[in-house]
């Protein structure tokens, strides 16, 4: 399997409409997810960033993300 295949397969259905809404390429957002969290929606960094796109809690709140561990909310906030 090519690198990122599992991430693409799992997250593309969620990412594609959000990326389109904001005028970004789906592939770009999937690459950010791969780099930031390895596709793990429960990822937490040593600095406290959370979720697929590694949002800091204050940033998530400022963007209206109520549950940064919810993949759709996290992606919407990250995009």
Secondary structure, 3 states (H helix, E strand, C coil): CCCCHHHHHHHHHHHHHHHHHHCCCHHHHHHHHHHHHCCCCCCECCCCCECCCCECHHHHHHCCCCCCCCHHHHHHHHC
